[in-house]
Amino acid sequence: MFAVVDIAGQQFNVEVKAKYYVPKLDVEVDKEVTFDKVLLLSDGKKTQVGAPTVGGISVTAKVLGHLKDDKVIVFKKKRRKSYKVKKGHRQQLTRIEVTKIG
């Protein structure tokens, strides 16, 4: 069984007992979080497609921790103009484990 869920504006294809990195959620570690925006639900035989969401279905997940992603370096340069800019960014993520779909 899997579901397509909208988490913080991004769509994730989730399954039970699987772990995912999602954009940072404002939830404490070891707490449960519920996602109500289920866009698609499939059990292998039957598929329910929402318009825009599937009613009465939610996905429950446990927050495992908060962390930062690898650094992304943005480097700009214009040759012969003495122009160089170097910037870095680390995205904050939350690791979750899906416990229940339904």
Secondary structure, DSSP 8 states (H G I E B T S, - for coil): -EEEEEETTEEEEEETT-EEEEE--S--TT-EEEE--EEEEE-SS-EEE-SSS-TT--EEEEEEEEEE---EEEEEEETTTTEEEEEEE--EEEEEEEEEE-
